[in-house]
Amino acid sequence: LLDSSLRGRKIYFLGDSTIRYLFCWLKQLLGKANASEKNLVGLSSLDLKDANALIHPAGNKIPGCHDLVKPFYEFEDGTYIRWGPVHTQSQCSFKDLYLVLQGMRPDVIVANSGLHWLHFEGQGRNVDRCSIERWVNYEEWMEEVVKVAEDVEAKELLFKTTNHVCDEKYVGDFASATRLYREGGEITTNRCVTLISKQLANASDADILAYCTKGTFNSIGVCHLNERLRRFVQEREKNSTVNLRIFNDHDICNCSYTEMKGWEALSC
């Protein structure tokens, strides 16, 4: 994989913190591969679990990205990788990031967003207007990314699935929230509709109800987004100049850990 797909290529990671962690993991993996041909030979036979253990011998489940000094790295073999967030706190637009893409003209784009859009509205996890709008218009967001990828003449565009969420492992407030939303009670749903309506004055009743019932921060919300992703790619790949594919890391995850709170219930 390192030789055939990554070496010497420019790769742009567009997305939220789940993409940032993937960027950091790959950065460290490529760093070890570049440091020694012996490492490269050894890495080629490792699965993800063993490779992660090599990078983090202390046993960290997720590569540390909070001390990220810079969002880009260039290696001696010419491989260049960069990460950019989905949107900033001050704007819902991707225009500034697209300017970066146009300047970089990457060979490969790995894009993902969705997890941060999911909610337990009124039950301990409210989200901002941008997140709600992006969920409602998910297909439009993916189309934006495809058009930019085609414009910069990228060779590959991989849409990463939304992470597996182990909501059965939730404890505390999130455990109560996922139970209430799974039950679909009128009080929980109506409260959500009221709160979301205040943020999306121009949204249809159907969109608001769909977000309240299918945009939840549990496996229901994740599976709904991933199904929309699959349908979009299946239709759009027929008439795109970029090699459009799905990077499905959702289905290789498992819920092997025990009690978790909030974001800790992301198994990978």
Backbone as a ProteinNet text record, in pm:
[ID]
protein_1_A
[PRIMARY]
LLDSSLRGRKIYFLGDSTIRYLFCWLKQLLGKANASEKNLVGLSSLDLKDANALIHPAGNKIPGCHDLVKPFYEFEDGTYIRWGPVHTQSQCSFKDLYLVLQGMRPDVIVANSGLHWLHFEGQGRNVDRCSIERWVNYEEWMEEVVKVAEDVEAKELLFKTTNHVCDEKYVGDFASATRLYREGGEITTNRCVTLISKQLANASDADILAYCTKGTFNSIGVCHLNERLRRFVQEREKNSTVNLRIFNDHDICNCSYTEMKGWEALSC
[TERTIARY]
82.9	0	86.5	189.5	274.5	341.6	389.9	459.6	362.1	255.5	168.9	71	29	-77.2	-35.7	71.5	101.9	234.8	335.6	469.7	474.7	527.1	545	419	306.7	181	143.5	59.4	6	-134.7	-154.8	-280.6	-340.6	-465.2	-533.8	-646.2	-645.8	-749.4	-844.4	-967.6	-1067.4	-1173.5	-1184.6	-1287.9	-1270.6	-1342.3	-1346.4	-1233.4	-1249.3	-1141.3	-1113.9	-1213.4	-1188.2	-1092.4	-1101.6	-1007.3	-871.5	-872.6	-745.6	-666.8	-734.5	-665.8	-607.6	-680.8	-630.1	-506.2	-510.2	-395.5	-274.5	-293.7	-182.1	-125.6	-213.9	-170.9	-85.3	-134.3	-60.6	71.9	71.6	194.7	301.9	265.4	363.2	404.4	309.8	341.2	437.4	409.2	498	634.6	636.6	763.3	851.1	792	868.8	912	825.8	861.5	976.6	976.1	1082.6	1213.6	1203.6	1324.2	1411.8	1351.2	1429	1358.1	1431.3	1374.5	1336.7	1409	1376	1238	1207.4	1074.6	968.2	997.2	900.3	865.7	965	940.3	855.5	887.9	811.7	669.4	650.4	517.2	424.3	479.9	395.5	318.4	363.8	296.2	209.9	200.4	126.3	-20.6	-108.7	-246.4	-254.4	-371.9	-384.4	-356.7	-399.7	-379.7	-230.9	-156.6	-13	63.5	20	85.5	63.3	-56.1	-85.4	-1.3	20.7	103.3	248.6	293.8	429.7	447	346.5	351.9	334.9	249.6	221.2	243.1	367.2	395.9	335.2	300.3	239.6	96.6	39.7	-94.7	-205.6	-173.8	-277.7	-371	-502.5	-598.4	-603.3	-584	-594.2	-467.7	-405.9	-286.5	-314.2	-222.3	-242.8	-231.1	-336.2	-338.6	-359.9	-383.1	-412.5	-289.4	-170.3	-47.4	3.8	-88.6	-52.9	9.5	137.4	210.3	171.6	162.6	126.1	40.6	-52.8	-145	-92.4	38.4	93.3	233.5	273	406.4	453.7	581.7	642.1	759.4	763.3	865.9	972.4	1085.7	1200.5	1170.5	1077.7	1047.2	948.6	911.3	820.8	675.2	642.8	505.3	468	352.6	306.8	163.5	136.9	2.4	-39.5	-168.2	-220.1	-361.5	-396.4	-532	-595.8	-725.5	-800.6	-936.1	-982.7	-1111.6	-1228.9	-1344.3	-1463.9	-1509.9	-1527.6	-1559.8	-1517.6	-1505.6	-1463.7	-1584.4	-1559.5	-1668	-1742.4	-1672.6	-1731	-1805.6	-1789.6	-1855.8	-1886.4	-1993.5	-2031.8	-1968.9	-1903.6	-1853.8	-1721.7	-1699.8	-1574.7	-1483.1	-1519.6	-1450.6	-1301.5	-1262.8	-1120.8	-1042.4	-1103.8	-1036.7	-1024.5	-1123.8	-1116.9	-1005.6	-978.6	-866	-734.2	-724.8	-605.9	-593.3	-703.8	-702.9	-660.1	-708.6	-673	-525	-469	-327	-240	-287.7	-209.8	-223.3	-343	-374	-331.4	-398.5	-359.4	-391.4	-316.7	-346.1	-463.6	-470.7	-572.5	-639	-772.1	-847.5	-924.9	-909.5	-987.1	-1080.1	-1210.1	-1306.6	-1405.5	-1438	-1538.3	-1591.7	-1719.2	-1780.5	-1912.6	-1963.8	-2090.4	-2104.4	-1999.9	-2008.8	-2043.2	-1979.2	-2002.9	-2138.9	-2205	-2338	-2447.7	-2416.2	-2516.5	-2545.9	-2664	-2712.7	-2781.8	-2796.9	-2897.3	-2963.4	-3030.8	-3085.8	-3179.3	-3151.8	-3231.8	-3196.9	-3098.6	-3060.4	-2909	-2843	-2701.3	-2605.2	-2657.1	-2569	-2643.2	-2639.4	-2696	-2586.6	-2623.9	-2525.6	-2556.6	-2459.1	-2476.4	-2551.4	-2589.3	-2668.8	-2596.2	-2465	-2389.4	-2401	-2388.9	-2394.4	-2529.8	-2635.4	-2770.8	-2790.7	-2747.9	-2764	-2685.1	-2564.8	-2483.2	-2546	-2607.5	-2675.1	-2791.6	-2873.8	-2989.6	-2945.4	-2834.3	-2786.4	-2660.7	-2655.5	-2536.5	-2496.6	-2594.6	-2564.7	-2507	-2555.1	-2500.6	-2355.3	-2323.9	-2185.5	-2095.3	-2139.5	-2058.6	-2040.6	-2144	-2133.7	-2032.9	-2031.3	-1931.3	-1790	-1767.6	-1634.9	-1596.7	-1690.9	-1663.4	-1623.9	-1699.4	-1671.4	-1534.4	-1497	-1364.3	-1256.1	-1277.8	-1180.9	-1161.8	-1270.9	-1261.2	-1190	-1218.3	-1159.4	-1007.6	-958.4	-812.9	-747.5	-826.7	-778.6	-715.4	-779.4	-735.7	-762.7	-678.3	-696.1	-793.6	-790.2	-873.8	-948	-1075.1	-1152.5	-1216.3	-1175.2	-1229	-1317.6	-1444.2	-1533.3	-1526.2	-1476.7	-1467.7	-1603.6	-1640.9	-1766.5	-1760.6	-1877	-1885.2	-1852.3	-1777.2	-1727.5	-1836.7	-1799.1	-1883.3	-1898.7	-2020.3	-2045.7	-2102.3	-2036.5	-2078.9	-2174.2	-2294.4	-2385.1	-2435.3	-2424.8	-2462	-2363.4	-2248.7	-2147.9	-2157.3	-2249.4	-2264.6	-2299.4	-2253.2	-2293.7	-2337.7	-2408.6	-2446.9	-2548.7	-2530	-2627	-2645.5	-2536.1	-2547.9	-2624.8	-2611	-2687.2	-2837.3	-2873	-3013.2	-3063	-2977.9	-3018.1	-3044.2	-2953.5	-2973.2	-3095.4	-3122.1	-3242.7	-3369.2	-3373.2	-3491	-3514.1	-3407.8	-3424.8	-3456.5	-3404	-3438.2	-3584.8	-3634.9	-3775.7	-3868.1	-3818.8	-3897.7	-4020.2	-4010.5	-4125.3	-4164.7	-4291	-4343.2	-4280.3	-4257.5	-4200.4	-4058.7	-3976.6	-3838.2	-3835.2	-3916.1	-3917.8	-3969	-4077.4	-4134.5	-4039.3	-3969.7	-3873.2	-3761.3	-3715.1	-3610.8	-3661.3	-3779.4	-3835.7	-3846	-3888.5	-3900.5	-3764.7	-3663.5	-3530.1	-3465.9	-3480.2	-3419.8	-3491.1	-3621.1	-3698.7	-3652.3	-3605.2	-3556.4	-3426.9	-3349.5	-3223.6	-3239.3	-3335.8	-3356.9	-3496.8	-3508.8	-3639.9	-3696.6	-3608.8	-3656.1	-3660.7	-3626.3	-3626.4	-3769.4	-3789.9	-3922.3	-3946.6	-4072.1	-4107.4	-4052.1	-4053.2	-4004	-3854.1	-3776.5	-3631.7	-3600.9	-3675	-3651.9	-3685.5	-3797.6	-3835.3	-3734.6	-3687.6	-3588.6	-3460.4	-3417.1	-3294.4	-3313	-3427.7	-3452	-3455.1	-3506.3	-3522.7	-3409.8	-3343	-3239.3	-3099.9	-3089.4	-2960.7	-2902.2	-2935.7	-2895.4	-2752.5	-2690.8	-2550.9	-2540.1	-2583	-2575.4	-2570.9	-2580.8	-2567.2	-2678.7	-2794.7	-2902.7	-2858.6	-2804.6	-2759.6	-2643.1	-2550.3	-2433.4	-2474.8	-2556.9	-2598.8	-2679.6	-2759.4	-2837.3	-2745.4	-2644.6	-2551	-2472.4	-2428.5	-2349.2	-2431.5	-2559.9	-2645.7	-2663.6	-2677.5	-2685.9	-2555.9	-2443.9	-2313.7	-2303.6	-2343.8	-2335.4	-2422.2	-2543	-2632.1	-2573.1	-2516.3	-2458.9	-2342.6	-2248.8	-2131.5	-2171.6	-2265.5	-2310.7	-2365	-2435.3	-2491.8	-2389.7	-2309.9	-2221.1	-2096.4	-2051.4	-1928.8	-1945.4	-2068.7	-2094.1	-2052.2	-2051.6	-2022.1	-1927.6	-1821.6	-1720.8	-1585.8	-1506.9	-1373.3	-1270.5	-1308.8	-1220.1	-1261	-1165	-1194.5	-1259.6	-1389.4	-1469.6	-1499	-1455.5	-1472.1	-1509.2	-1547.9	-1579.1	-1467.7	-1416.6	-1320.6	-1401.6	-1435.6	-1529.4	-1455.1	-1421.2	-1360.2	-1465.5	-1590.6	-1698.1	-1714.2	-1711.7	-1743	-1629.8	-1510.5	-1401.2	-1384.9	-1471.9	-1463.5	-1544.5	-1515.8	-1592.4	-1602.4	-1690.5	-1714.5	-1647.7	-1516	-1442	-1410.1	-1432	-1402.5	-1526.5	-1508.6	-1621.1	-1680.9	-1714.9	-1789.8	-1721.1	-1799.7	-1745.3	-1839.5	-1783.1	-1862.7	-1840.7	-1952	-1941.6	-1851	-1748.2	-1659.7	-1576.2	-1562.6	-1485.4	-1552.9	-1679.5	-1750.3	-1728.8	-1631.9	-1591.5	-1485.4	-1515.1	-1423.2	-1302.1	-1304	-1186	-1192.1
-120.3	0	125.6	128.2	245.9	275.1	170.9	189.2	218.7	141.5	150.8	267.2	306.8	406.1	539.3	540.8	661.3	726.1	647.9	703.4	806	926.1	1030.5	1104.3	1076.6	1139.6	1250.3	1341.5	1447.6	1407.7	1401.5	1350.6	1455.5	1490	1590	1522.7	1543.1	1490.8	1604.7	1595.2	1698.5	1643.7	1701.7	1651.4	1692.2	1622.6	1655.2	1584.6	1571.6	1515.2	1368.7	1295.5	1155.5	1144.8	1240.6	1246.6	1296	1387.5	1437.4	1324.9	1236.7	1123	1030.2	1010.6	927.9	992.2	1123.9	1199	1180.5	1193.8	1180.2	1038.2	940	799.5	773.8	822.6	801.2	876.6	995.5	1074	997.9	937.1	862.8	734.5	669.8	547.1	575.4	682.7	718.5	761.9	827	866.6	747.8	642.8	521.3	451	452.7	388.1	461.4	594.3	673	661.9	633.2	628.4	509.4	401.4	280.7	188.7	137.2	36.8	-88.7	-116.1	-231.4	-212.9	-91.7	-63.1	-83.9	-39.1	-51.3	-196.4	-282.2	-424.7	-482.1	-443.5	-494.1	-442.5	-315.9	-256.6	-320.9	-368.6	-423.2	-546.4	-613.3	-734.9	-713.3	-588.4	-561.2	-532.9	-577.3	-531	-399.1	-333.4	-201.8	-205.1	-310.1	-319.5	-324.8	-408.4	-421.1	-295.5	-233.5	-110.1	0.6	7	108.2	84.3	-42.8	-75.4	-35.2	-45.3	-4.9	145.9	219.8	365.4	412.3	343.7	382.7	263.4	233.2	116.3	124.1	245.3	258.9	208.9	185.1	128.1	228.6	351.5	449.7	397.4	412.2	362.6	452	583.4	679	762.4	778.1	862.1	1002.3	1057.9	1190.2	1298.4	1374.7	1480.1	1617.4	1623.1	1752	1841	1782.5	1860.8	1880	1872.6	1884.9	2022.1	2022.4	2147.5	2211.2	2132.2	2183.3	2079.5	2126.3	2033	1975.6	1976	1920	1866.8	1765.7	1706.4	1664.6	1687.4	1643.4	1552.1	1436.3	1337	1337.7	1275.6	1278	1214	1119	1052.5	1131.9	1253.1	1337.5	1327	1233.3	1220.1	1343	1400	1520.3	1497.9	1515.5	1497.2	1621.8	1652.6	1772.8	1746	1809.1	1798.7	1935.6	1943.6	2067.4	2038.2	2122.7	2099.5	2122.2	2071	2082.3	2227	2291.8	2433.7	2492.3	2622.9	2689.2	2724.7	2770.1	2811.5	2932.2	3014.6	3140.8	3131.5	3023.1	3014.1	2869.7	2851.6	2718.2	2685.2	2782.5	2766.3	2690.6	2621	2549.5	2625.8	2748	2818	2834.3	2870.3	2890.1	2759.9	2649.5	2520.4	2479.5	2512.1	2478.4	2555.6	2678.1	2753.3	2681.4	2622	2543.6	2423.9	2357.1	2242	2282.8	2396	2441.9	2476.1	2527.7	2558.4	2434.9	2336.1	2213.6	2116.2	2108.5	2014.8	1872.5	1814	1681.3	1570.2	1462	1341.6	1265.3	1266.5	1190.6	1282.2	1276	1346.8	1242.8	1249	1163.6	1254.8	1240.8	1334.3	1262.8	1328.5	1273.9	1383.9	1380.7	1458.5	1390.4	1416.2	1352.6	1328.2	1275.8	1239	1359.5	1473.1	1592.5	1655.1	1610.7	1663.3	1593	1479.8	1399.1	1455.1	1430.9	1500.5	1407.8	1460	1416.8	1545.8	1612.6	1744.8	1742.2	1834.3	1841.7	1737.8	1650.6	1541.8	1537.1	1651.4	1655	1668.2	1668.2	1692	1773.4	1905.2	1995.8	2033.7	2062.9	2094.8	2231.1	2288.1	2421.5	2417.3	2534.7	2545.7	2486.2	2511.2	2458.3	2306.1	2241.3	2094.7	2043.7	2110	2067.8	2086.6	2203.7	2230.8	2131.8	2097.5	2003	1864	1824.9	1694.4	1692.4	1795.8	1803.3	1800.9	1870.2	1883.7	1799.1	1681.5	1596.2	1568	1536.5	1506	1627.9	1746.7	1869.1	1889.2	1858.4	1870.4	1773.7	1650.1	1552.7	1596	1652.2	1700.6	1815.1	1903.5	2010.7	1952.6	1850.3	1790.7	1724.8	1655.2	1590.6	1694.3	1803.3	1905.1	1968.7	1992	2047.7	1946.8	1819.1	1714.5	1708.2	1720.1	1719.4	1845.4	1958.2	2084.7	2086.1	2025	2022.8	1901.9	1822.2	1705.3	1600.1	1580.5	1471.8	1338.3	1241.5	1109.1	1023.4	1039.5	956.1	1044.7	1014.4	1077	966.5	958.2	857.2	924.8	888.4	933.9	831.9	875	786.1	777	656.4	638.8	705.3	734.5	786.1	673.9	707.6	606.5	522.5	400.6	312.8	372.6	381.3	432.3	319.8	293.1	184.3	239.1	276.4	340.1	243.8	113.6	17.4	21	85.4	98.1	231.8	317.8	445.8	427.3	520.8	526.3	669.4	688.3	823	887.4	1018.2	1096.6	1043.8	1001.5	953.1	820.9	738.8	613.6	644	741.7	781.6	842.6	924.4	992.6	894.1	797.7	703.4	615.2	583.2	504.5	582.5	709.7	792.3	810.6	835.3	855.9	725.3	615.3	486.8	451.4	487.6	461.2	545.1	660.9	745.3	805.2	835.2	891.3	1028.7	1059.6	1186.2	1306.9	1297.1	1409.6	1440.3	1336.9	1354.8	1410.5	1353.8	1397.9	1540.6	1572.5	1707.5	1813	1778.1	1872.6	1900	1795.4	1810.7	1896.8	1869.7	1945.6	2094	2122.7	2262.4	2331.2	2263.7	2322.3	2341.6	2242.4	2252	2357.2	2369.3	2467.2	2609	2634.5	2768.3	2801.9	2698.9	2721.5	2720.1	2642.1	2630.2	2680.5	2810.5	2870.5	2836.8	2815.2	2792.3	2644.5	2554.9	2411.4	2357.1	2252.8	2190.5	2107.9	2086	2003.1	1861.6	1813.5	1677.5	1667.6	1770.1	1768.7	1774.3	1856.5	1870.3	1739.8	1678.4	1551.6	1442.8	1441.4	1340.9	1357.1	1481.5	1504.6	1459.7	1489.2	1452.2	1301.5	1227.9	1083.1	999.8	1054.9	977.8	1039.5	1155.2	1221.4	1209.9	1103.3	1087.3	1034.6	1067.5	1032.4	888.7	796.4	653.3	576.9	446.7	366.5	394.4	440.2	476.1	591.7	696.6	812.1	780.8	700.3	663.6	582.4	482.2	396.1	474.1	568.4	650.3	733	798.5	877.4	789.6	674.3	586.2	530.4	508.6	462.8	573.5	697.6	810.3	824.2	802.2	806.8	700.1	578.9	468.4	497	546.6	576.9	686.8	789.1	899.6	851.4	778.8	733.1	637.3	548.3	452.1	523.1	633	706.7	800	867.2	972.7	918	798.7	744.7	712.3	704.8	671.5	783.7	906.6	1019.3	1119.8	1067.9	1155.3	1131.6	1237.9	1225.5	1180.9	1177.5	1131.5	989.7	909.6	774.1	784.7	771.6	796.3	664.5	654.5	531.3	560.9	455.1	464.8	398.9	468.8	413.2	369.4	242	190.7	135.9	226.1	178.7	150.7	187	159.5	10.4	-68	-210.8	-295.4	-236.1	-313.7	-280.4	-194.3	-156.9	-253.9	-253.5	-336.7	-266.6	-315.6	-255.6	-340.6	-345.4	-435.3	-375.2	-244.4	-181.6	-182.8	-152.2	-157.1	-17.9	21.9	145.1	266.2	345.5	461.9	579.4	697.5	819.5	897.8	943.3	1033.7	985.4	1067.4	1038.4	913.2	867.8	747	623.7	635.3	520.4	503.5	576.5	554.6	447.1	333	220	231.4	319.9	337.6	473.4
0	0	0	84.1	92	-41.5	-107.3	-234.9	-349.8	-359.1	-475.4	-469.6	-349.1	-339	-278	-197.9	-122.5	-158.4	-184.4	-200.4	-314.2	-281.3	-380.3	-419.9	-353.5	-391.4	-292.6	-337.4	-253.4	-209.8	-79.2	-23.9	68.8	44	126.3	205	336.6	425.2	460.7	416.4	439.8	534.4	653.2	742.4	886.5	971.7	1113.3	1188.1	1320	1401.2	1368.6	1320.1	1285.6	1167.1	1074.5	962.9	1011.9	1109.1	1162.9	1228	1300.3	1361.7	1255.5	1146.2	1036.3	975	958.5	907.7	999.1	1130.5	1224.3	1223.6	1215.6	1213.5	1089.5	973.7	849.8	852.1	910	918.8	994.6	1106.4	1184.7	1113.5	1047.2	974	859.5	783.5	673.6	724.8	842.8	900.9	931.9	983.6	1013.8	885.3	784.5	657.8	590.7	599.7	537.9	614.5	742.7	825.3	792.1	743.2	719.4	622.8	525	435	511.3	618.6	702.6	762.7	808.6	861.2	754.7	631.9	524.2	497.5	495.5	473.7	586.1	708.6	822.2	825	789.7	792.4	690.9	581.3	475.5	519.3	624.8	670.1	794.5	842.2	964.6	936.5	1028.2	1021.3	1099.2	1098.3	1159.9	1309.6	1376.4	1521.9	1555.1	1482.8	1509.4	1468.3	1357.9	1314.5	1416.9	1473.1	1574.4	1699.1	1732.4	1848.5	1824.6	1698.7	1666.2	1682.7	1639.3	1647.8	1791.6	1867.3	2005.4	2098.4	2130.1	2213.6	2352.9	2398.7	2532.1	2534.9	2416.9	2411.7	2391.5	2347.3	2320.6	2212.5	2234.2	2136	2012.3	2032.9	1923.8	1918.7	1801.5	1792.1	1842.7	1922.1	1978.5	1873.7	1857.5	1756.9	1818.7	1947.9	2009.5	2014.5	2003.2	2001.8	1859.3	1762.4	1621.1	1595.7	1557	1536.8	1403.6	1300.2	1168.5	1096.7	1013.3	947.7	817.1	797.2	673.3	700.4	622.7	633.5	495	469.7	344.6	377.5	313.5	341.2	232	263.5	172.5	37.8	35.5	-91.5	-176.8	-128.7	-205.6	-165.2	-75.6	-28.1	55.2	25.3	95.3	141.8	271.8	324.4	400.6	394.4	459.5	507.8	621.2	675.3	683.7	653.4	668.9	730.2	823.4	890.8	797.4	837.6	754.2	743.3	855.7	855.7	989.6	993.6	1115.9	1200.3	1323	1411.1	1354	1275.6	1230.8	1098	1025.4	895.7	859.3	782	736.4	601.6	540.4	404.7	401.2	289.2	265.4	169.6	134.1	26.2	52.6	175.9	205.6	188.8	231.5	219	72.2	-5.8	-146.7	-216.6	-169.9	-224.1	-195.4	-75.6	-41.1	-135.1	-160.1	-250.6	-390.8	-437.1	-570.7	-579.8	-470.4	-469.8	-458.6	-383.4	-361.6	-478.3	-537.5	-645.3	-607.6	-507.8	-458.5	-558	-544.5	-622.6	-563	-430.7	-358.1	-255.7	-247.3	-143.9	-64.1	67.5	157.9	236.1	218	276.5	366.7	475.2	565.8	655.6	677.6	783.9	813.5	930.2	965	1113.2	1174.6	1315.5	1402.9	1376.3	1456.9	1429.3	1323.6	1292.8	1373.3	1431.9	1500.9	1639.9	1689.6	1808.4	1909.3	2028.6	2126.9	2174.6	2082.8	2108.7	2229.7	2321.7	2443.1	2546.4	2514.7	2605.8	2627	2618.7	2652.4	2536.3	2413.2	2298.4	2193.3	2208.8	2109	2009.4	1886.6	1783	1723	1650.6	1594.4	1461.3	1413.2	1291.3	1171.3	1160.3	1046.2	1038.2	1153.1	1156.5	1110.7	1155	1116.2	965.9	915.3	772.2	687.4	731.9	656.4	656.4	766.8	771.9	673.6	678.1	589.2	443	413.7	275.4	249.8	307.8	299.1	154.7	71.4	-68.4	-141.1	-107.1	-167	-125.1	1.8	48.7	-28.4	-45.2	-119.4	-263.5	-322.9	-460.5	-470.1	-370.4	-366.3	-371.1	-289.6	-280.6	-412.8	-475.2	-603.8	-708.9	-714.8	-816.1	-795.1	-669.3	-642.4	-679.8	-646.4	-681.7	-833	-906.7	-1053	-1103.1	-1039.1	-1081.2	-1063.8	-954.2	-929.4	-994.3	-1067.1	-1141.2	-1049.5	-933.6	-844.8	-912.7	-882.2	-942.1	-861.8	-729.3	-642.1	-542.8	-518.8	-412.6	-330.4	-205.5	-115	-10.7	-8.1	98.3	211.2	325.6	440.8	509	547.9	619.5	757.2	810.6	947.2	1044.4	1148.5	1242.1	1307.1	1337.2	1417.4	1557.4	1606.8	1741.5	1827.7	1937.8	2027.4	2133	2089.5	2184.6	2292	2266.9	2371.7	2487.7	2466.2	2571.1	2645.6	2602.8	2669.8	2817.8	2899.7	3039.7	3069	3177.6	3219.5	3127.2	3102.3	3025	2883.7	2820.1	2682.5	2676.5	2779.1	2784	2792.5	2874.5	2886.3	2755.8	2692.6	2569.4	2456.1	2436.6	2326.5	2351	2478.1	2510.1	2475.6	2513.7	2487.6	2337.9	2265	2121.5	2049.1	2097.4	2036	2059.9	2176	2206.5	2120.1	2074.7	1985.4	2049.4	2178.1	2249.2	2198.5	2210.8	2158.5	2227.2	2357.3	2431.3	2381.9	2368.8	2322.1	2180.4	2091.1	1951.7	1939.3	2006.7	1997.4	2053	2159.8	2215.9	2115.8	2052	1950.6	1835.1	1785.5	1673.7	1709.1	1830.1	1873.9	1875.5	1929.9	1939.6	1802.3	1714.9	1581.5	1496.9	1512.2	1435.1	1462.3	1582.8	1618.1	1544.8	1509.9	1439.9	1288.8	1239.3	1094.7	1059.4	1054.3	1032.1	894.8	796.8	659.7	620.6	713.4	682	682.3	603.5	598.9	724.3	755.1	870.8	854.8	730.1	703.8	732	691.8	716.2	865.2	937.1	1081	1152.7	1117	1179.5	1145.1	1020.6	980.2	1060.6	1079.4	1156.7	1301.5	1359.2	1498.4	1518.8	1421.2	1438.1	1376.2	1274.6	1204.5	1214.8	1280.1	1292.6	1431.3	1501.7	1641.4	1654.1	1768.6	1793	1845.2	1760.6	1792.3	1660.3	1667.5	1545.4	1445	1491.9	1398.9	1310.2	1372.4	1296	1205.2	1253.2	1173.7	1050.8	1071	959	855.6	902.5	809.3	719.4	777.7	698.1	600.7	647.4	560.5	445.9	468.2	359.3	255.5	300.7	207.7	128.5	195.7	129.3	21.7	53	-44.4	-167.4	-143.3	-255.9	-344.1	-280.6	-357.2	-444.5	-385.3	-459.4	-571	-542.7	-643.2	-767.3	-745.8	-858.7	-922.6	-840.4	-892.6	-963.2	-925	-983.8	-1132	-1176.8	-1316.8	-1411.5	-1362.8	-1452	-1387.7	-1326.1	-1266.5	-1332.4	-1345.7	-1403.3	-1299.6	-1173.2	-1066.7	-1027.5	-983.9	-937.6	-800.6	-796.5	-676.6	-605.1	-478	-402.9	-257.3	-185.4	-43	36.7	134.9	230.6	351.9	355.6	456	578	670.5	794.6	900.6	873.4	968.9	994.5	887	899	954.5	972.6	1032.3	1180.7	1232.9	1374.7	1459.6	1587.8	1679.8	1814.2	1897.9	2029.3	2136.8	2131.3	2218.8	2354.8	2370.9	2498.8	2586.7	2714.5	2807.1	2825.5	2946.7	2969	2908.5	2834.1	2765.8	2781.3	2775.1	2780.7	2651.9	2592.1	2477.9	2368.5	2336	2225.2	2246.7	2371.7	2397.2	2338.6	2303	2248	2097.9	2044.1	1905.4	1906.5	1846.1	1860.7	1770.1	1670.6	1586.3	1520.7
[MASK]
++++++++++++++++++++++++++++++++++++++++++++++++++++++++++++++++++++++++++++++++++++++++++++++++++++++++++++++++++++++++++++++++++++++++++++++++++++++++++++++++++++++++++++++++++++++++++++++++++++++++++++++++++++++++++++++++++++++++++++++++++++++++++++++++++++++++++++

